[in-house]
Amino acid sequence: MAQLRAKLCALPVGAATLLAANCASAATLAEDAEAVCKGLVGGADAVKIDAATLQSPSPLAVAERGPTPSGRVTPANPVFCKVLGHIDPADPKAPPIKFQVNLPVEWNGRSLQYGGGGFNGVLITGLALPPAYPFDKPSPLARGFVTYGTDSGHETKQGEPPQVFALNDEAFENFAHRSYKKVRDAAVALMQRAYGKMPEKMYFMGSSEGGREGLTMAQRYPDDFDGIFARVPVINWVGLQHAGTRGGLATMGEGWINPAQVKLVGDAVRSACDKADGSDDALVQDPVSCKAAFKIETLRCAAGQSGDQCLTEAQIKAVNTLHGTYKFPFPLANGLDDYPGWGISGEDIPAVGPTGGWVAWWLGTAPPAQPPAPNNGIAWIYGAGGIQYVFARDPKLDVTTYKVEDHKARLLEVSRLMDSTDPDLSRFRARGGRLIMLEHMADYAQSPYAGIRYFESVERKLGKAETAEFARLYTAPGVDHVGSGAPANVDMLSVLVDWVEKGKAPGDLEVTEQKVEAPSFAVTRALPLCRWPSWPHYKSGSVTEASSFTCAP
């Protein structure tokens, strides 16, 4: 194969027109790919390659269940060299940084780093579908990309809170930013060894914590990536942990809202706002206007009344707490002193693990407990644990007694490390980097308004026209944190490649909702994916077709 490709690429220009695009960047592992792969094991410095094995092609597989819709899909992959390695810590008490790099035998000269999620602690293999990726597309590895990921420098142990690692300074700094840079550099060195050349273009795709990692790379290491996709990024991290904890405290006792009442709220929101775009499709297309128009007080119980068909005063106060801004008594990194409240719509998206609305993220199926229980909302599990292990560094702390003012120095330290809110992307822009952000407007894991505010801060810093040269923000109505509830799938990898390598700047795009049924993964619904601040307005035709809508402010 390698000899054939070399002969074809050596043809005169006119005879190899169809091959030109591939020949410019094509590379293969040497004739004996297995020997080259095995030869990568070892390492004399801090970076050690523990195992390298040539993998046979694997077929597409779909699991009956999974934590997210895309998590059920295992894409088909080609022959590749699977490399497992680690980077030794400086502090002997800190864990190593583990990583996996996948080297396809037929390489297109590009690489894709995958971001993590939550508090990480799990090795990101680079073999799954990347964020928002359509279920029926060939995987990045199958397309010829080198793919790779890391555990960010710690492993979460069964039965242990996911934030325990934060008690070690080096482990926490690795989680904040150092591990992604170190693994990126280790992956480049591996590509150089395996193929005899550097990657021509480097991409990063991440969602949630991984989205924060993507923005971290653009801000801290602007020379390292050509294209970055950050979906639902948890960028104002310190604010999110505190606001999530506040939301949990508001539902302790009488403020907790049961699943039947969550359905009541979801129905009321749709009744008030669904038809605002001109269609009756059970989807709030303009949640920004809906947030201003909908009043939770309309569901208040009458005097002496209670039950699933109304909300008590304590419950209404809890909802207003969720929607309200969280304010700090002092500014954090980049001058921010607050966290924007959550939006509206998608409250009753069914909860399956991290999929879903209020029940999944905010409320759980039981009121918040101390220590957090598995049936609590994820925001409480993350936030309360974050307060104990990251900010107070006291695992036994009663979170109800925590005061921000008592931990100011630590909050400022963590904010400098974790809050990817620096709007100065001038170096990333100057070296030709391209950035795409995507916010899901029914996201209750983090507030989509944090990402919107960040993008607008970049526009203020660099200018709107200048920002448009290298960055895009899209918003998807009705979609939860992980891609359920409304059309959410779009091939952002191809969009990034076209922009970075062909200068084709993206306009409004299209998102699809797909059945998780191989091999067709049939599209059940599609919508325009509008550039902020536009949203889909209904024109005419079927509400399941993107062509029936147009993007407008």
C-alpha positions as CSV (number, residue, x, y, z in Angstrom):
1,M,0.0,0.0,0.0
2,A,2.8,2.4,1.0
3,Q,4.7,1.7,-2.3
4,L,1.6,2.1,-4.4
5,R,0.8,5.4,-2.8
6,A,4.4,6.6,-3.3
7,K,4.3,5.7,-7.0
8,L,0.9,7.4,-7.5
9,C,2.1,10.6,-5.8
10,A,5.2,10.6,-7.9
11,L,3.1,10.9,-11.1
12,P,3.3,14.2,-13.0
13,V,0.9,16.9,-11.7
14,G,-1.6,16.5,-14.6
15,A,-1.8,12.8,-14.1
16,A,-2.4,12.9,-10.4
17,T,-4.9,15.7,-10.1
18,L,-7.4,13.6,-8.2
19,L,-4.7,12.5,-5.8
20,A,-3.2,15.9,-5.2
21,A,-5.2,16.7,-2.0
22,N,-4.3,13.4,-0.4
23,C,-0.7,13.3,-1.6
24,A,0.1,16.7,0.0
25,S,-0.3,15.2,3.4
26,A,-0.4,11.4,3.1
27,A,2.0,9.3,5.1
28,T,2.0,5.7,6.2
29,L,3.7,3.6,8.8
30,A,6.6,1.8,7.2
31,E,6.1,-1.4,5.3
32,D,6.3,-3.5,8.5
33,A,3.7,-1.5,10.5
34,E,3.7,-4.0,13.3
35,A,7.5,-3.6,13.8
36,V,7.3,0.1,13.7
37,C,4.5,0.1,16.2
38,K,6.2,-2.2,18.7
39,G,9.4,-0.1,18.3
40,L,7.7,2.9,19.9
41,V,7.8,1.3,23.4
42,G,10.2,2.8,25.9
43,G,11.4,6.3,26.8
44,A,14.3,7.7,28.7
45,D,12.8,11.0,30.0
46,A,9.5,11.7,31.8
47,V,7.5,10.5,28.9
48,K,7.3,6.7,28.8
49,I,5.5,4.5,26.2
50,D,4.2,1.5,28.1
51,A,2.6,-0.5,25.2
52,A,2.2,-0.2,21.5
53,T,0.1,-2.8,19.6
54,L,-1.2,-3.0,16.1
55,Q,-5.0,-3.3,16.1
56,S,-7.0,-5.1,13.5
57,P,-10.0,-3.3,11.9
58,S,-13.1,-3.2,14.1
59,P,-16.7,-3.0,13.0
60,L,-19.4,-0.5,13.9
61,A,-21.3,-1.5,17.1
62,V,-24.3,0.0,18.9
63,A,-25.1,-0.8,22.5
64,E,-28.6,-1.1,23.8
65,R,-27.9,1.3,26.6
66,G,-25.4,4.1,27.2
67,P,-24.9,7.2,29.3
68,T,-25.6,9.4,26.2
69,P,-27.0,8.8,22.7
70,S,-23.5,9.1,21.1
71,G,-22.1,6.9,23.9
72,R,-24.0,4.0,22.6
73,V,-22.2,4.1,19.2
74,T,-18.7,2.6,18.8
75,P,-17.6,3.6,15.3
76,A,-15.8,1.3,12.9
77,N,-12.0,1.8,13.0
78,P,-9.2,0.8,10.6
79,V,-5.8,-0.8,11.3
80,F,-3.9,1.4,13.7
81,C,-1.2,1.4,16.3
82,K,-2.6,1.8,19.8
83,V,-0.1,3.5,22.0
84,L,-0.5,3.7,25.8
85,G,1.9,5.8,27.8
86,H,2.4,8.0,30.8
87,I,4.2,11.1,31.9
88,D,6.0,10.9,35.3
89,P,5.0,13.5,37.9
90,A,7.6,15.8,39.6
91,D,5.9,15.3,43.0
92,P,6.2,11.6,43.8
93,K,2.8,11.8,45.6
94,A,1.1,13.0,42.4
95,P,-0.3,10.5,39.9
96,P,1.2,10.2,36.4
97,I,-0.5,11.6,33.4
98,K,-1.8,8.7,31.3
99,F,-2.5,9.0,27.6
100,Q,-3.5,7.1,24.5
101,V,-2.4,7.9,21.0
102,N,-3.9,6.1,17.9
103,L,-1.7,6.1,14.9
104,P,-3.5,4.9,11.7
105,V,-1.4,3.0,9.2
106,E,-2.8,5.4,6.5
107,W,-2.3,8.9,7.9
108,N,-3.7,12.1,6.4
109,G,-1.2,14.3,8.1
110,R,-3.7,15.7,10.7
111,S,-4.3,15.0,14.4
112,L,-7.2,15.4,16.7
113,Q,-7.0,15.7,20.5
114,Y,-10.1,14.8,22.4
115,G,-11.1,16.6,25.5
116,G,-12.4,15.0,28.7
117,G,-15.5,15.5,30.9
118,G,-16.6,16.2,34.4
119,F,-13.6,16.0,36.7
120,N,-11.9,13.6,34.2
121,G,-10.1,10.8,35.9
122,V,-10.9,8.4,33.0
123,L,-8.6,7.8,30.1
124,I,-9.9,9.4,27.0
125,T,-9.1,6.9,24.2
126,G,-9.7,9.0,21.1
127,L,-11.6,6.1,19.6
128,A,-15.2,7.3,20.3
129,L,-17.3,9.8,18.3
130,P,-16.1,13.4,19.0
131,P,-18.6,16.0,20.3
132,A,-21.8,16.6,18.3
133,Y,-20.5,14.1,15.6
134,P,-23.2,12.5,13.4
135,F,-23.6,8.8,14.2
136,D,-23.2,7.7,10.6
137,K,-20.0,9.5,9.7
138,P,-16.6,7.6,9.6
139,S,-14.7,8.2,12.8
140,P,-11.8,10.7,12.7
141,L,-9.4,7.7,13.0
142,A,-11.1,6.0,10.0
143,R,-10.7,9.3,8.1
144,G,-6.9,9.1,8.7
145,F,-6.5,11.4,11.7
146,V,-4.1,10.5,14.5
147,T,-6.4,10.7,17.6
148,Y,-5.4,10.9,21.2
149,G,-6.6,11.8,24.7
150,T,-5.6,11.7,28.4
151,D,-6.9,11.1,31.9
152,S,-5.6,14.6,32.7
153,G,-3.3,13.3,35.4
154,H,-5.4,11.2,37.8
155,E,-7.7,8.2,37.9
156,T,-11.1,8.3,39.8
157,K,-11.4,5.2,42.0
158,Q,-14.7,3.4,42.5
159,G,-16.6,4.7,45.4
160,E,-14.4,7.8,45.8
161,P,-15.6,11.4,45.2
162,P,-14.3,12.5,41.8
163,Q,-12.6,15.6,43.3
164,V,-10.2,13.8,45.7
165,F,-7.3,14.3,43.4
166,A,-7.6,18.1,43.9
167,L,-5.9,17.8,47.4
168,N,-2.6,17.4,45.5
169,D,-1.3,20.6,43.9
170,E,0.4,19.0,40.9
171,A,-2.6,16.8,40.1
172,F,-4.9,19.8,40.2
173,E,-2.6,21.9,37.9
174,N,-2.4,19.0,35.5
175,F,-6.2,18.9,35.5
176,A,-6.4,22.7,34.9
177,H,-4.1,22.9,31.9
178,R,-0.7,21.2,32.0
179,S,-1.7,17.7,31.1
180,Y,-3.3,18.6,27.8
181,K,-0.2,20.5,26.7
182,K,2.2,17.8,27.8
183,V,0.1,15.0,26.1
184,R,-0.2,17.2,22.9
185,D,3.6,17.5,22.8
186,A,4.1,13.7,23.5
187,A,1.7,12.9,20.6
188,V,3.6,15.1,18.2
189,A,6.9,13.4,19.2
190,L,5.2,10.0,18.5
191,M,4.0,11.1,15.1
192,Q,7.5,12.3,14.2
193,R,8.9,8.9,15.2
194,A,6.2,6.8,13.6
195,Y,5.8,8.6,10.3
196,G,9.1,10.5,10.0
197,K,7.2,13.9,9.8
198,M,5.4,16.4,11.9
199,P,1.6,16.8,11.7
200,E,0.6,19.4,9.2
201,K,-2.6,20.4,11.0
202,M,-3.7,19.9,14.6
203,Y,-7.3,20.0,15.9
204,F,-8.9,19.9,19.3
205,M,-12.5,18.9,20.0
206,G,-14.0,18.9,23.5
207,S,-17.4,19.1,25.3
208,S,-18.2,20.3,28.8
209,E,-14.9,20.1,30.7
210,G,-13.4,19.2,27.4
211,G,-14.8,22.4,25.9
212,R,-13.1,24.3,28.7
213,E,-9.9,22.5,27.8
214,G,-10.3,23.6,24.2
215,L,-10.6,27.3,25.2
216,T,-7.7,26.8,27.6
217,M,-5.5,25.7,24.8
218,A,-6.5,28.8,22.7
219,Q,-5.8,31.1,25.6
220,R,-2.7,29.5,27.2
221,Y,-1.1,27.7,24.3
222,P,-2.2,29.6,21.2
223,D,0.5,28.2,18.9
224,D,-0.5,24.5,19.4
225,F,-3.7,24.1,17.5
226,D,-5.0,25.2,14.1
227,G,-8.7,24.5,14.8
228,I,-10.6,24.1,18.1
229,F,-14.2,23.1,18.7
230,A,-15.5,23.9,22.2
231,R,-19.0,22.5,22.9
232,V,-20.9,23.6,26.1
233,P,-17.6,24.6,27.7
234,V,-17.5,25.0,31.5
235,I,-15.3,28.0,31.3
236,N,-16.3,30.1,34.4
237,W,-15.4,27.1,36.5
238,V,-15.2,28.6,40.0
239,G,-18.5,30.3,39.4
240,L,-20.2,27.1,38.1
241,Q,-19.1,25.1,41.2
242,H,-20.5,27.7,43.5
243,A,-23.7,28.4,41.6
244,G,-24.3,24.6,41.4
245,T,-23.9,24.3,45.1
246,R,-26.2,27.2,45.7
247,G,-28.9,25.5,43.5
248,G,-28.6,22.4,45.7
249,L,-28.8,24.3,48.9
250,A,-32.0,26.0,47.6
251,T,-33.7,22.6,47.2
252,M,-32.8,21.2,50.6
253,G,-36.0,20.6,52.5
254,E,-39.1,22.3,51.3
255,G,-37.5,23.7,48.1
256,W,-37.0,20.4,46.4
257,I,-39.2,19.8,43.3
258,N,-40.4,16.3,42.5
259,P,-40.4,14.8,38.9
260,A,-44.2,15.4,38.4
261,Q,-43.7,19.1,39.2
262,V,-40.8,19.3,36.8
263,K,-43.2,18.1,34.1
264,L,-45.6,20.8,35.2
265,V,-42.9,23.4,34.7
266,G,-41.9,22.0,31.3
267,D,-45.4,22.1,30.1
268,A,-46.0,25.6,31.3
269,V,-42.8,26.9,29.5
270,R,-43.8,25.3,26.2
271,S,-47.4,26.6,26.6
272,A,-46.0,30.1,27.1
273,C,-43.2,30.1,24.5
274,D,-43.4,27.2,22.0
275,K,-45.3,29.2,19.3
276,A,-43.2,32.3,19.5
277,D,-41.2,31.2,16.4
278,G,-44.4,30.6,14.4
279,S,-44.6,26.8,14.7
280,D,-46.2,24.4,17.2
281,D,-43.3,21.9,17.5
282,A,-43.0,21.4,21.2
283,L,-39.7,23.3,21.1
284,V,-38.7,26.7,22.4
285,Q,-36.6,28.2,19.6
286,D,-36.0,31.5,21.4
287,P,-35.2,30.7,25.0
288,V,-33.6,34.1,25.6
289,S,-37.0,35.9,25.0
290,C,-38.8,33.1,26.8
291,K,-36.7,33.6,29.9
292,A,-37.8,37.3,30.1
293,A,-41.4,36.4,29.3
294,F,-42.1,33.3,31.5
295,K,-42.8,33.8,35.1
296,I,-42.6,30.8,37.4
297,E,-45.0,32.6,39.8
298,T,-47.9,31.7,37.5
299,L,-47.6,28.1,39.0
300,R,-47.8,29.3,42.6
301,C,-50.2,27.2,44.8
302,A,-53.3,28.9,46.0
303,A,-53.7,29.4,49.8
304,G,-54.0,26.0,51.5
305,Q,-53.3,24.1,48.2
306,S,-50.4,21.7,47.6
307,G,-49.6,18.8,45.3
308,D,-48.1,18.1,41.9
309,Q,-50.2,20.7,40.0
310,C,-48.6,23.8,41.6
311,L,-45.4,25.0,43.3
312,T,-45.0,26.2,46.9
313,E,-43.3,29.5,47.8
314,A,-40.1,27.6,48.7
315,Q,-40.1,25.8,45.4
316,I,-40.7,29.1,43.5
317,K,-37.8,30.6,45.4
318,A,-35.6,27.7,44.4
319,V,-36.5,28.1,40.7
320,N,-35.7,31.9,40.9
321,T,-32.4,31.0,42.6
322,L,-31.5,28.7,39.6
323,H,-32.4,31.4,37.1
324,G,-30.7,34.2,39.1
325,T,-27.1,35.4,38.9
326,Y,-24.6,34.1,41.5
327,K,-22.6,37.0,42.9
328,F,-19.1,36.8,44.5
329,P,-18.0,39.5,47.0
330,F,-14.7,40.0,45.1
331,P,-13.6,39.7,41.5
332,L,-12.0,36.5,40.2
333,A,-9.7,35.9,37.1
334,N,-10.3,38.4,34.3
335,G,-12.4,40.6,36.5
336,L,-15.5,38.4,36.6
337,D,-17.4,38.5,39.9
338,D,-20.5,36.5,39.1
339,Y,-21.9,33.5,37.3
340,P,-25.0,33.9,35.0
341,G,-28.1,32.1,36.0
342,W,-29.5,29.2,34.1
343,G,-31.8,29.5,31.1
344,I,-35.3,28.1,30.4
345,S,-36.7,25.2,28.4
346,G,-35.9,21.5,28.4
347,E,-36.7,21.3,32.2
348,D,-38.3,17.9,31.8
349,I,-36.0,16.2,29.3
350,P,-35.9,12.6,30.7
351,A,-32.9,11.8,33.0
352,V,-30.6,9.0,32.0
353,G,-27.2,9.5,33.7
354,P,-25.9,12.9,32.4
355,T,-28.6,13.1,29.8
356,G,-31.6,15.2,30.7
357,G,-32.9,18.4,32.3
358,W,-33.7,19.4,35.9
359,V,-33.9,15.8,37.3
360,A,-30.5,14.8,35.9
361,W,-28.5,17.9,36.8
362,W,-30.3,20.0,39.4
363,L,-32.8,18.0,41.4
364,G,-32.0,14.3,41.2
365,T,-34.7,11.9,42.5
366,A,-34.2,12.9,46.1
367,P,-33.3,16.1,48.0
368,P,-29.6,17.0,48.3
369,A,-27.7,15.0,51.0
370,Q,-24.4,15.4,52.8
371,P,-22.2,13.8,51.7
372,P,-23.8,13.9,48.2
373,A,-25.7,10.7,47.4
374,P,-25.9,8.9,44.0
375,N,-29.6,9.9,43.6
376,N,-28.9,13.6,44.0
377,G,-28.5,16.0,41.0
378,I,-25.1,15.9,39.4
379,A,-24.6,19.7,40.0
380,W,-24.9,19.1,43.7
381,I,-22.5,16.1,43.5
382,Y,-20.0,18.1,41.6
383,G,-20.5,21.5,43.4
384,A,-20.6,20.3,47.0
385,G,-17.6,18.0,46.4
386,G,-15.8,20.8,44.7
387,I,-16.4,23.0,47.8
388,Q,-15.0,20.3,50.1
389,Y,-12.0,19.1,48.1
390,V,-11.0,22.0,45.8
391,F,-11.9,25.2,47.7
392,A,-12.0,24.4,51.4
393,R,-9.8,21.4,51.1
394,D,-11.7,19.8,54.0
395,P,-13.5,16.6,53.0
396,K,-15.5,16.7,56.2
397,L,-16.8,20.2,55.7
398,D,-20.5,20.8,56.3
399,V,-21.2,22.6,53.0
400,T,-24.1,24.6,54.6
401,T,-21.6,26.4,56.7
402,Y,-19.2,27.3,53.9
403,K,-18.5,31.0,53.4
404,V,-16.8,32.3,50.2
405,E,-15.0,35.1,52.2
406,D,-13.2,32.6,54.3
407,H,-11.5,31.0,51.3
408,K,-10.7,34.1,49.1
409,A,-7.0,33.3,48.5
410,R,-7.8,29.7,47.4
411,L,-10.7,30.8,45.1
412,L,-8.4,33.3,43.4
413,E,-5.7,30.6,43.0
414,V,-8.2,28.1,41.5
415,S,-9.7,30.8,39.3
416,R,-6.3,31.6,37.8
417,L,-5.8,27.9,37.0
418,M,-9.3,26.9,35.9
419,D,-11.3,29.8,34.6
420,S,-10.8,29.9,30.9
421,T,-12.3,33.3,30.6
422,D,-9.4,35.4,29.1
423,P,-10.9,37.2,26.1
424,D,-7.5,38.1,24.6
425,L,-7.3,35.5,21.7
426,S,-5.1,37.8,19.6
427,R,-2.2,35.4,19.5
428,F,-4.4,32.5,18.5
429,R,-6.0,34.7,15.8
430,A,-2.6,36.0,14.6
431,R,-1.2,32.5,13.9
432,G,-4.3,31.5,11.9
433,G,-6.2,29.6,14.5
434,R,-9.9,29.0,14.1
435,L,-12.4,28.6,17.0
436,I,-16.0,27.3,17.0
437,M,-18.1,27.4,20.2
438,L,-21.5,25.7,20.5
439,E,-23.9,26.3,23.4
440,H,-27.0,24.1,24.1
441,M,-29.8,26.3,25.3
442,A,-31.5,23.7,27.4
443,D,-28.3,22.9,29.3
444,Y,-28.5,22.5,33.1
445,A,-25.0,21.2,33.7
446,Q,-23.6,24.7,33.0
447,S,-25.3,27.9,32.0
448,P,-25.1,28.6,28.2
449,Y,-25.1,32.2,29.1
450,A,-21.5,31.9,30.5
451,G,-20.3,30.9,27.0
452,I,-22.3,33.5,25.3
453,R,-20.9,36.1,27.6
454,Y,-17.4,34.9,27.0
455,F,-17.8,35.1,23.2
456,E,-19.2,38.6,23.5
457,S,-16.2,39.6,25.7
458,V,-13.9,38.4,22.9
459,E,-15.8,40.6,20.5
460,R,-15.4,43.6,22.8
461,K,-11.7,42.9,23.2
462,L,-10.8,42.3,19.6
463,G,-13.7,43.9,17.7
464,K,-16.7,42.2,16.1
465,A,-15.4,42.1,12.6
466,E,-11.9,40.9,13.8
467,T,-13.5,38.2,15.9
468,A,-15.6,37.0,12.9
469,E,-12.4,36.4,11.0
470,F,-11.5,33.5,13.3
471,A,-14.3,32.6,15.7
472,R,-17.9,31.5,15.6
473,L,-20.6,31.0,18.3
474,Y,-23.6,28.8,17.6
475,T,-26.6,28.1,19.8
476,A,-28.8,25.1,19.6
477,P,-32.3,25.5,21.1
478,G,-33.9,22.7,23.2
479,V,-30.7,20.6,23.5
480,D,-29.5,19.4,26.9
481,H,-25.8,19.2,28.0
482,V,-24.9,16.0,26.2
483,G,-27.0,16.4,23.0
484,S,-30.5,15.1,23.7
485,G,-33.9,16.9,23.5
486,A,-33.6,18.4,20.1
487,P,-31.4,18.2,16.9
488,A,-27.8,18.4,18.0
489,N,-25.6,16.5,15.6
490,V,-23.3,18.3,13.2
491,D,-19.9,17.4,11.7
492,M,-17.8,20.2,13.2
493,L,-14.6,18.5,12.3
494,S,-15.2,18.9,8.6
495,V,-16.4,22.5,9.2
496,L,-13.1,23.2,11.0
497,V,-11.0,21.5,8.4
498,D,-12.7,23.5,5.6
499,W,-12.2,26.8,7.5
500,V,-8.6,26.1,8.5
501,E,-7.3,24.5,5.3
502,K,-9.6,26.0,2.6
503,G,-10.5,29.4,4.1
504,K,-14.2,28.5,3.9
505,A,-15.7,30.4,6.9
506,P,-18.9,28.7,8.1
507,G,-22.2,30.5,8.0
508,D,-25.4,29.1,9.5
509,L,-25.2,25.3,9.6
510,E,-27.7,22.4,10.2
511,V,-28.1,20.1,13.1
512,T,-29.9,16.7,13.0
513,E,-31.6,14.4,15.5
514,Q,-30.8,10.7,14.6
515,K,-32.2,7.4,15.7
516,V,-29.5,5.3,17.4
517,E,-30.1,2.5,15.0
518,A,-27.3,1.2,12.7
519,P,-26.5,1.3,10.0
520,S,-28.6,4.2,8.7
521,F,-29.0,6.2,11.9
522,A,-32.1,7.8,10.3
523,V,-32.6,11.5,10.7
524,T,-35.9,12.2,12.5
525,R,-35.7,15.9,12.7
526,A,-33.4,18.8,11.5
527,L,-33.0,22.4,12.3
528,P,-30.8,25.3,11.2
529,L,-27.9,25.8,13.6
530,C,-27.8,29.6,13.8
531,R,-24.9,31.9,14.5
532,W,-25.4,33.9,17.7
533,P,-27.5,36.0,18.2
534,S,-29.9,34.5,15.6
535,W,-32.3,31.7,16.2
536,P,-34.6,29.6,14.0
537,H,-37.8,31.2,12.8
538,Y,-40.5,29.1,11.1
539,K,-41.4,29.8,7.5
540,S,-43.6,27.0,6.2
541,G,-43.5,23.3,5.7
542,S,-42.8,20.3,8.0
543,V,-41.4,21.3,11.4
544,T,-39.0,18.3,11.1
545,E,-37.2,19.8,8.1
546,A,-34.4,22.4,8.5
547,S,-35.6,24.1,5.3
548,S,-38.8,25.1,7.0
549,F,-36.9,27.5,9.2
550,T,-34.7,30.5,8.7
551,C,-32.1,32.1,11.0
552,A,-32.8,35.6,12.2
553,P,-32.3,37.6,15.4
